[in-house]
Amino acid sequence: FVIPVYSLRLIMTSLFLRPWTAPHSAPQRWLVSLLILCVLFLKDHLFHLEAHRLEKGRGRCPYAPSSSFMSTLYESELFTGLYSDYWGRDAAVFRLMGRLAHIRTEPDDERLLKEPKFVSSHMIPDNEDREDNKVYFFFTEKALEAEAAAQALYARVGRVCANDMGGQRMLVNKWTTFLKARLACSVPGMNGIDTHFDELEDIFLLQTRDSKNPVIFGLFNTTSNIFHGYAVCVYHMASIRAAFNGPYAHKEGPEYHWSVYEGKVPYPRPGSCASKVNGGLHGSTKDYPDEAIRFARGHPLMYQTVHPVHKRPILVKTNGKYSLKQIAVDRVEAEDGQYDVLFIGTDNGIVLKVITIYNQDTESMEEVILEELQVFKVSEPSTDRWQQIYVGSESAVAQVKFHQCDMYGSACADCCLARDPYCAWDGISCSRYFPTGAQAKRRFRRQDVRHGNAAQQCFGQQLLGDASGKAEERLVYGIEHNSTLLECIPRTLQAQVIWLVQRAHEARKEEVKADERLLKMDIGLLFLRLHRMDAGMYFCQTVEHGIVHTVRKITLEVVEEERVDRMFSKDYDEELAQKTPCPAQSSISHGSKPWYKEFLQLIGYSNFQRVEEYCEKVWCTDKKRKKLKMTPSKWKYANPQEKKARIKSEHYRVPRHTQMGDS
């Protein structure tokens, strides 16, 4: 799961209503314990079990933990969508636990639900009349109206009235207000054929100041065999309500096509609630005339499709290295406007932090991936307090900040190029952006999320690099004819990386070209087979919005293969054996040092013992040499002036490494 804290209470209800393991011998006791735990959590934030109270769990939790499930709690009434039988065949939407009568969908009626995959449910008020409140639920099912493709899947949004009491003579203890509509999410094609994302993965409601009109974010998957992809679409409640207030879908018979129902619609309108908004003539749905209930029973599907904002997804990911599973959204105020930051959980422990920008002139969306957060080192699927995200898997729960502004560096351009609406340059560093209020301590704030124009924002300021203006330097050793990686990851995912190399004894730099032996990867340069001529100084540069930044300088030293082979030869063993062994001393472990681990990876762990012997001889020899240098010399100067001159000349001697660097 991936949830922000302000929706934690609501989602924890759904979370704890899904058991992790359910013994078939005692399913009811297990399910009841979880249900009671949920109710107490919402009441007083305490977790405990009522072991002596037993209730039936059917309709409240699925038998299998892997079965799709949705739930929401409204005025002590529990609304669920699940498969209620052990075999996973009876899909239904229930209302249970409260003072009202228990209600469910009619069993074995494929017009209502056909092999659904339940995703999410929420109570969303339509107006100020509480009697007119409705519960909306989101799911995917096989579509009866898709006649050309019998197995086609459609994403749906359905709803029922929260106060539905069922019918008096028809649909007794069954929903009389059940309606559903198609939820579309597609990319318009050049030839008029859209690419549809029909399988719903997750839904997130972004609450606004108007509780009647939250913004709905849907995460969709493709059902196509041609390509695999994901999309995020945004919906307004006005579009959903328009579909439910529109025409009903109708089919005269098996040989007819689906069309708009053009006949007389009975009163009260099927799907409407018994409320003042509906005229106040009926105290409950039991008072509805049989004609209205009969029509509702035969016409649960609306003809009009619910389309997203801008008629297109705000985010599309195709043929990626991971599957997108869940979504959470935070709305943040930036210097140049308001942005919705998407946090998307994947199946391999990564959380994507993304913003999207709509261009009205070109009617296109720009996707800006701000971060790829590796939350779990072990690949695990993600299973969402202010400024905090909780990411959970089967083994752990991790708390992740909404923003990590310090990771963008202290330079103005680095901060602006990140295009993170949470962050702005304050004249000293990249820090949290506060639009107004007491926390806005500095007026000097530089931020441009929409365009990322660092040259304009940082004019006259320190553009790039740290305070010293130097790039990070590294020394890497590689063995000839082996593979070596020169690692360099840009601070922003939008930057283009360019590699330059300066060979030994050459002043000019040339761009590194990829070939069958050298690969340019997202994490750096990978030499599949290292040659001696590859030695030199490598410059990792990032280019973004016309600004070039040298991120890292890497000196690559190539160790000749002959030297490594000689180290493990028999003759070399005899040469080492002739040297004076070191005196017994406490063993010094170098395994924790990074350079030592990298060296072992180069020569192979199978040669570990021989490497230990070799290094022991080298360290022993160096230690003796240093000891001899430190012992006082027995040489006596015949002339004191000669001794004084000798000492003076040694005192002003230039170090050898400095001479080598200057030559």
C-alpha positions in Angstrom: 0.0 0.0 0.0 1.0 3.6 -0.5 -1.0 6.1 1.6 -0.6 9.7 2.9 -1.4 10.2 6.6 -4.5 12.3 6.1 -6.4 9.3 4.5 -4.8 6.8 6.9 -8.0 6.2 9.0 -10.1 5.5 6.0 -7.6 3.2 4.3 -6.7 1.4 7.5 -10.3 0.2 7.6 -9.9 -1.5 4.2 -6.4 -2.7 5.2 -7.4 -4.5 8.3 -10.5 -5.9 6.7 -8.2 -8.0 4.5 -6.9 -11.0 6.5 -3.3 -12.2 5.8 -4.1 -15.8 6.5 -7.4 -17.4 7.1 -7.6 -21.0 8.3 -10.5 -22.8 6.7 -11.3 -24.5 9.9 -12.2 -21.3 11.7 -12.8 -18.5 9.2 -15.5 -16.6 11.1 -13.6 -16.0 14.3 -10.6 -14.7 12.4 -12.7 -12.4 10.3 -14.7 -11.1 13.3 -11.6 -10.2 15.2 -10.4 -8.1 12.4 -13.7 -6.4 12.0 -14.0 -5.4 15.6 -10.4 -4.2 15.6 -11.4 -1.8 12.8 -14.4 -0.4 14.6 -12.4 0.3 17.7 -9.6 1.9 15.8 -12.0 4.4 14.2 -13.5 5.1 17.6 -10.6 5.6 20.1 -7.5 4.6 18.2 -6.9 1.5 20.3 -6.1 -1.9 19.0 -7.4 -5.0 20.8 -9.4 -8.1 20.1 -12.7 -9.2 21.6 -12.0 -12.9 21.8 -15.4 -13.8 23.5 -17.6 -12.2 20.8 -18.4 -14.1 17.7 -20.0 -12.8 14.5 -20.4 -14.2 11.1 -17.8 -13.0 8.7 -19.5 -13.7 5.4 -20.0 -10.6 3.3 -17.5 -8.7 5.5 -14.2 -10.3 4.4 -13.3 -12.6 1.5 -12.3 -16.2 2.2 -9.0 -15.9 0.3 -6.5 -13.1 1.1 -5.7 -12.8 -2.5 -9.3 -12.2 -3.6 -10.2 -8.7 -4.7 -12.0 -6.6 -2.0 -13.3 -3.1 -1.3 -14.9 -1.6 1.8 -15.9 1.7 3.3 -17.6 2.6 6.6 -20.3 5.2 6.8 -22.4 5.9 9.9 -21.6 2.5 11.4 -22.7 0.8 8.1 -20.1 -1.3 6.4 -20.3 -1.3 2.6 -18.2 -4.1 1.0 -17.6 -5.6 -2.4 -16.2 -9.1 -2.5 -16.7 -12.8 -3.5 -18.8 -14.1 -0.6 -18.5 -17.8 -1.1 -15.6 -20.2 -0.6 -15.3 -21.0 -4.3 -15.0 -17.4 -5.4 -18.1 -17.3 -7.6 -20.7 -15.2 -5.8 -19.6 -11.6 -6.4 -21.7 -9.1 -4.5 -21.9 -5.6 -3.0 -23.1 -5.7 0.6 -24.3 -3.3 3.4 -23.8 -4.8 6.8 -23.3 -4.3 10.6 -25.4 -1.1 11.2 -29.0 -0.4 12.2 -30.3 -0.7 8.6 -31.3 -3.9 7.0 -28.6 -6.0 5.4 -28.7 -5.5 1.6 -26.8 -7.1 -1.2 -26.9 -7.4 -5.0 -29.0 -10.1 -6.6 -27.0 -13.3 -7.0 -26.3 -14.8 -10.4 -27.3 -11.6 -12.3 -24.5 -10.9 -14.7 -26.2 -7.6 -15.7 -25.1 -6.3 -12.3 -21.7 -7.9 -11.9 -19.8 -10.2 -14.2 -16.6 -11.6 -12.8 -15.6 -8.3 -11.2 -12.3 -7.2 -9.7 -13.2 -4.9 -6.8 -10.8 -2.0 -6.3 -12.1 0.8 -4.1 -15.3 2.3 -2.5 -16.0 5.7 -1.0 -19.0 7.7 0.4 -19.2 10.9 -1.6 -22.1 13.3 -0.8 -24.0 14.8 -3.7 -25.6 17.7 -1.8 -26.5 19.0 1.7 -29.2 16.4 2.1 -27.7 13.5 4.1 -30.6 11.2 2.9 -29.3 11.6 -0.6 -25.8 10.4 0.2 -24.4 7.7 -2.1 -21.6 5.2 -1.9 -19.5 5.0 -5.0 -17.4 2.0 -5.9 -14.8 1.3 -8.5 -14.1 -2.1 -10.2 -13.3 -3.9 -13.4 -15.5 -6.5 -15.0 -16.3 -8.4 -18.2 -18.5 -6.1 -20.3 -21.7 -7.5 -21.6 -22.1 -4.6 -24.0 -18.7 -5.4 -25.7 -20.4 -7.7 -28.2 -17.4 -7.9 -30.6 -15.0 -9.2 -27.9 -16.6 -11.6 -25.5 -13.8 -11.3 -23.0 -13.4 -7.5 -23.1 -12.8 -5.9 -19.7 -14.2 -2.5 -18.8 -13.4 -0.3 -15.8 -16.6 0.7 -14.0 -17.8 3.2 -11.5 -21.0 2.2 -9.7 -23.1 3.7 -6.9 -25.9 2.9 -4.5 -27.9 5.0 -2.1 -26.6 4.7 1.4 -30.2 4.5 2.8 -31.5 1.9 0.3 -33.9 -0.4 2.1 -34.7 -2.7 -0.8 -38.1 -3.3 -2.3 -41.4 -4.3 -0.8 -42.5 -7.0 -3.2 -39.5 -7.0 -5.7 -35.8 -6.9 -4.8 -36.5 -7.6 -1.2 -33.3 -7.0 0.8 -31.6 -6.3 -2.5 -30.3 -3.0 -3.9 -32.9 -1.0 -5.8 -30.6 1.9 -6.6 -27.7 0.1 -8.1 -26.3 1.8 -11.2 -23.0 1.6 -13.0 -21.2 3.3 -15.9 -18.0 2.8 -17.9 -14.9 4.6 -16.7 -12.8 5.3 -19.8 -9.0 6.0 -19.9 -7.5 6.1 -23.4 -4.9 7.7 -25.5 -6.3 9.3 -28.8 -4.8 7.7 -31.9 -3.7 9.4 -35.1 -6.2 7.3 -37.2 -9.1 7.8 -34.8 -8.6 4.5 -33.0 -7.9 5.0 -29.3 -5.5 3.0 -27.1 -7.6 1.9 -24.1 -6.4 1.2 -20.6 -9.4 -0.8 -19.3 -8.2 -2.7 -16.2 -8.4 -0.6 -13.1 -5.5 -1.1 -10.6 -6.2 1.6 -8.0 -8.2 4.7 -7.1 -7.3 7.7 -5.0 -9.6 10.5 -3.9 -7.9 13.8 -3.5 -10.1 15.8 -1.1 -10.7 19.5 -1.8 -12.4 22.3 0.1 -15.7 21.0 -1.3 -16.3 17.5 0.1 -18.9 16.9 -2.6 -16.3 17.3 -5.4 -13.1 15.4 -4.7 -10.7 14.8 -7.6 -10.5 11.2 -8.5 -7.2 9.7 -9.7 -7.4 6.3 -11.4 -4.4 4.0 -12.1 -5.1 1.7 -15.1 -3.5 -1.2 -16.9 -3.8 -2.5 -20.4 -5.4 -5.7 -21.4 -3.8 -5.7 -24.9 -1.6 -8.6 -26.1 0.4 -6.1 -28.3 2.0 -4.0 -25.6 2.0 -3.7 -21.8 1.4 -0.3 -20.2 -0.1 1.8 -17.5 -1.9 5.1 -17.4 -3.2 7.6 -14.8 -6.5 9.4 -15.6 -8.2 12.2 -13.6 -11.9 12.5 -13.2 -14.2 15.2 -11.9 -17.4 14.3 -10.0 -19.4 16.4 -12.3 -18.6 14.0 -15.2 -19.5 11.0 -13.1 -22.8 12.5 -12.0 -23.6 13.6 -15.5 -23.3 9.9 -16.6 -25.7 8.7 -13.9 -28.2 11.5 -14.7 -28.0 10.7 -18.4 -29.7 8.0 -20.5 -29.9 4.3 -19.7 -28.4 1.6 -21.8 -31.0 -0.7 -23.3 -31.0 -4.0 -25.3 -34.3 -5.2 -26.8 -33.2 -8.8 -27.1 -30.3 -11.2 -27.8 -30.2 -10.3 -31.5 -30.2 -6.5 -30.9 -27.4 -4.1 -30.2 -27.1 -1.9 -27.1 -28.6 1.5 -27.6 -30.1 4.5 -25.7 -33.3 3.8 -23.9 -35.8 6.1 -25.6 -39.0 5.1 -23.7 -40.7 6.6 -20.7 -38.6 6.6 -17.5 -40.7 5.9 -14.5 -40.9 8.1 -11.4 -39.1 8.3 -9.1 -36.1 8.1 -11.4 -34.4 4.6 -11.0 -31.2 4.9 -9.1 -32.3 8.0 -7.1 -32.6 8.0 -3.3 -35.6 8.5 -1.1 -34.8 12.0 0.0 -36.1 15.6 -0.2 -34.1 16.2 -3.3 -36.3 13.5 -4.9 -39.5 15.2 -3.9 -39.8 13.8 -0.4 -42.9 11.8 -1.5 -41.4 8.4 -0.5 -40.1 7.6 3.0 -37.9 4.8 1.8 -37.2 2.6 -1.3 -39.8 0.2 0.0 -42.4 2.8 -1.0 -41.2 2.9 -4.6 -43.8 1.7 -7.1 -43.1 -1.7 -8.7 -42.7 -0.1 -12.1 -39.7 2.0 -10.9 -38.1 -1.1 -9.2 -38.7 -3.3 -12.3 -37.1 -0.7 -14.5 -34.1 -0.4 -12.2 -33.7 -4.1 -12.1 -33.5 -4.4 -15.9 -31.4 -1.2 -16.6 -28.4 -1.0 -14.2 -26.1 0.2 -17.0 -25.8 3.8 -18.0 -25.3 4.6 -21.7 -22.9 7.5 -21.3 -19.2 6.9 -20.7 -17.3 8.8 -18.0 -14.3 10.5 -19.7 -11.2 11.9 -17.9 -10.1 15.5 -17.7 -8.6 16.7 -21.1 -10.0 13.4 -22.6 -6.6 11.8 -22.1 -4.3 10.3 -19.4 -2.0 12.6 -17.4 0.6 9.9 -17.3 1.5 7.0 -19.5 4.1 4.3 -18.9 4.6 1.5 -21.4 6.9 -1.5 -21.5 8.6 -0.5 -18.2 10.8 -2.4 -15.9 8.2 -2.6 -13.2 4.4 -2.8 -12.8 2.5 0.1 -11.3 0.2 -1.0 -8.5 -1.1 1.8 -6.3 -1.3 5.6 -6.3 -1.5 8.4 -3.8 -1.6 12.1 -4.6 -0.7 15.3 -2.7 -1.6 18.8 -3.9 1.1 21.4 -3.3 1.4 25.2 -3.9 4.4 26.3 -5.8 5.8 29.7 -6.9 4.1 29.4 -10.3 0.9 27.6 -9.5 -0.6 24.5 -8.0 0.6 21.0 -8.7 -0.6 17.4 -8.0 2.4 15.2 -7.0 1.8 11.5 -7.8 3.3 8.8 -5.6 3.0 5.5 -7.5 3.9 2.2 -5.9 5.4 -0.6 -8.0 5.8 -4.3 -7.7 9.6 -4.2 -6.9 9.8 -1.9 -3.9 10.2 1.4 -5.9 8.0 4.5 -5.4 7.8 6.9 -8.3 7.4 10.6 -7.5 5.9 12.4 -10.6 4.3 15.6 -11.6 2.4 16.3 -14.9 2.1 19.6 -16.7 -0.7 20.3 -19.2 0.2 22.4 -22.2 -3.0 24.1 -23.5 -1.4 25.3 -26.7 -0.4 21.8 -27.9 -3.0 19.9 -25.8 -0.3 17.6 -24.5 0.9 16.4 -21.2 4.5 16.7 -19.9 5.5 14.1 -17.5 8.3 15.0 -15.0 9.7 12.1 -12.9 11.1 13.8 -9.8 12.4 10.7 -8.0 12.6 7.0 -8.1 12.6 6.0 -4.4 14.0 2.5 -3.7 12.1 1.9 -0.5 12.8 -1.8 -0.1 16.2 -3.3 -1.2 14.5 -6.7 -1.6 12.1 -6.5 -4.5 8.6 -6.6 -2.9 5.3 -5.4 -4.2 4.0 -2.2 -2.7 0.8 -2.8 -0.8 -0.3 4.9 1.4 0.6 12.3 8.0 1.1 15.3 6.3 4.4 15.4 4.4 4.9 11.6 4.9 4.2 8.6 2.8 3.8 5.1 4.3 4.9 2.3 1.9 4.1 -1.2 3.0 4.9 -4.7 1.8 4.3 -8.1 3.3 7.4 -7.8 5.4 7.8 -4.2 6.5 6.3 -0.7 6.5 8.6 2.3 5.6 8.0 6.0 6.2 9.1 8.2 3.3 9.1 12.0 3.2 7.2 13.9 0.5 10.3 15.9 -0.2 14.1 15.5 0.1 15.2 18.9 -1.1 18.8 18.5 0.1 19.4 15.7 -2.3 19.3 18.2 -5.2 22.5 20.0 -3.9 23.1 23.5 -2.7 23.4 25.3 -6.1 20.6 27.4 -7.5 20.4 25.8 -10.9 20.5 22.2 -9.4 17.4 23.1 -7.3 15.5 24.8 -10.1 16.3 22.1 -12.7 14.8 19.5 -10.3 11.4 21.1 -10.9 10.2 19.7 -7.6 7.2 21.8 -6.3 8.1 21.1 -2.7 11.6 22.7 -3.1 13.0 26.1 -3.9 16.5 27.8 -3.6 16.5 30.2 -0.7 19.8 31.9 -1.5 21.9 29.3 0.5 20.5 25.9 -0.3 17.7 23.9 -1.8 15.0 23.7 1.0 11.3 23.3 1.6 9.1 25.8 -0.2 6.4 27.5 1.8 4.1 29.7 -0.3 2.8 31.9 2.6 2.6 32.2 6.4 5.0 32.4 9.3 7.2 29.6 7.9 8.1 31.6 4.8 11.2 33.2 6.5 13.0 34.2 3.3 11.5 36.2 0.5 14.4 35.3 -1.7 13.0 32.1 -3.3 13.9 30.7 -6.7 11.7 28.1 -8.3 10.3 27.3 -11.8 8.4 24.0 -11.9 6.6 24.6 -15.2 9.6 25.4 -17.3 12.7 24.6 -15.2 14.4 27.8 -16.5 17.4 27.8 -14.2 19.3 30.4 -16.3 16.6 33.0 -15.8 15.9 32.1 -12.2 19.5 32.0 -11.1 20.8 35.0 -13.1 23.7 36.5 -11.2 23.7 33.6 -8.7 26.0 30.6 -8.3 24.6 28.3 -11.0 26.1 24.9 -10.5 28.2 22.8 -8.2 29.0 22.9 -4.6 30.5 25.9 -2.7 34.0 25.2 -4.1 32.7 24.8 -7.7 34.5 21.5 -8.1 33.1 18.2 -9.4 33.4 15.0 -7.4 36.6 13.1 -8.3 37.1 9.4 -8.1 39.8 6.8 -8.9 38.7 3.5 -10.4 40.9 0.5 -11.1 40.0 -2.0 -13.8 41.7 -5.2 -14.9 42.4 -5.6 -18.6 39.9 -7.8 -20.5 37.4 -7.6 -17.6 34.3 -5.6 -17.2 34.2 -2.3 -15.3 31.5 0.2 -14.4 32.1 4.0 -14.2 29.1 5.1 -12.1 27.4 8.4 -12.5 23.8 9.2 -11.7 22.4 12.7 -12.4 20.6 14.6 -9.6 17.5 15.0 -11.8 16.0 12.3 -14.0 15.3 14.9 -16.7 19.0 15.6 -17.4 20.8 14.3 -20.4 24.1 12.6 -19.6 27.2 13.1 -21.8 30.5 11.4 -21.3 33.9 12.9 -22.3 37.3 11.3 -22.0 40.8 12.8 -21.8 43.5 10.2 -22.7 46.8 10.1 -21.0 49.3 12.7 -22.3 46.5 14.4 -24.3 45.1 17.8 -23.7 41.9 17.6 -25.7 38.7 15.8 -24.7 36.5 13.7 -26.9 33.0 12.4 -26.5 32.7 8.7 -25.5 30.8 6.7 -28.2 29.0 3.5 -27.3 29.7 0.3 -29.2 29.5 -3.5 -28.8 32.2 -3.2 -26.1 31.0 -0.1 -24.3 27.5 0.5 -23.1 25.9 3.8 -21.9 23.5 3.0 -19.1 21.3 5.0 -16.7 23.8 4.4 -13.9 27.0 5.1 -15.9 29.5 3.6 -18.4 29.8 -0.1 -18.6 33.0 -1.6 -20.2 32.2 -5.1 -21.1 35.9 -5.8 -22.0 38.5 -3.3 -20.8 41.5 -2.4 -23.0 44.7 -0.6 -22.0 43.8 2.3 -24.3 40.6 2.9 -22.2 42.7 4.5 -19.4 42.3 8.2 -18.9 40.2 10.9 -17.2 36.4 10.5 -17.8 34.0 13.5 -17.3 30.4 12.8 -16.6 28.4 15.9 -17.7 24.7 16.6 -17.5 22.9 18.9 -19.9 19.5 20.3 -19.0 17.8 23.4 -20.4 21.1 24.5 -21.9 23.1 24.3 -18.7 26.1 22.0 -18.7 27.3 20.6 -15.4 30.3 18.3 -14.8 29.0 16.0 -12.1 31.9 13.7 -11.7 35.5 13.2 -12.8 36.7 9.6 -12.8 40.3 8.6 -13.4 40.4 5.0 -14.9 43.6 3.1 -14.3 43.8 -0.2 -16.3 45.9 -3.0 -14.6 47.6 -5.2 -17.2 46.4 -8.7 -17.3 50.0 -10.0 -17.2 50.6 -8.5 -13.8 47.5 -10.1 -12.4 48.4 -13.5 -13.9 52.0 -13.2 -12.6 50.6 -12.6 -9.1 49.1 -16.1 -9.1 51.8 -17.9 -10.9 54.0 -20.6 -9.3 57.2 -18.6 -9.8 55.7 -15.7 -7.9 54.8 -18.1 -5.1 58.4 -19.2 -4.8 59.5 -15.5 -4.9 57.2 -14.7 -2.0 58.3 -17.7 0.0 61.9 -16.5 -0.1 61.0 -13.3 1.6 61.3 -13.0 5.4 58.0 -13.8 7.0 56.3 -11.2 9.1 56.3 -11.6 12.8 53.2 -13.0 14.5 50.7 -10.2 15.0 47.0 -9.7 15.5 45.2 -10.1 12.2 44.0 -6.9 10.6 40.7 -7.2 8.8 40.3 -5.2 5.6 37.0 -6.8 4.5 35.0 -3.8 5.6 37.0 -1.4 3.5 35.2 -0.5 0.2 38.4 -0.5 -1.9 39.3 -4.0 -0.6 35.9 -5.4 -1.5 36.1 -3.9 -5.0 39.6 -5.5 -5.5 38.3 -8.9 -4.5 35.5 -8.5 -7.0 38.0 -7.8 -9.7 40.3 -10.8 -9.0 37.5 -13.2 -7.8 36.7 -14.5 -4.4 38.1 -17.9 -5.2 41.6 -16.5 -5.0 41.0 -14.9 -1.6 43.6 -17.0 0.2 46.4 -16.2 -2.2 45.5 -12.5 -2.2 45.7 -12.5 1.6 49.2 -14.1 1.4 50.3 -11.6 -1.2 49.0 -8.6 0.6 50.6 -9.8 3.9 54.0 -10.0 2.2 53.6 -6.5 0.7 52.4 -4.9 3.9 55.2 -6.7 5.8 57.9 -5.4 3.5 56.5 -1.9 3.5 56.4 -1.9 7.3 60.0 -3.0 7.6 61.1 -0.4 5.1 59.4 2.4 7.0 60.9 1.1 10.3 64.4 1.2 8.8 63.8 4.8 7.7 62.7 5.8 11.1 65.8 4.4 12.9 68.6 7.0 13.7 71.5 6.8 11.3 74.9 5.9 12.7 76.8 8.0 10.1 78.9 10.8 11.6 79.7 13.9 9.7 83.3 14.9 9.9 82.5 18.5 9.4 79.6 20.1 11.4 79.0 22.6 8.6 78.5 19.7 6.2 75.9 18.2 8.5 74.1 21.5 8.8 74.1 22.0 5.1 72.8 18.5 4.6 69.9 19.0 7.0 69.0 22.3 5.4 68.9 20.8 1.9 66.7 17.9 3.2 64.3 20.4 4.9 63.6 22.3 1.7 63.3 19.2 -0.5 60.1 19.1 -2.7 58.0 16.0 -2.1 58.3 13.4 -4.9 54.6 13.3 -5.7 54.5 17.0 -6.2 57.4 16.8 -8.6 55.6 14.1 -10.6 52.4 16.2 -10.7 54.3 19.2 -12.1 56.3 17.3 -14.7 
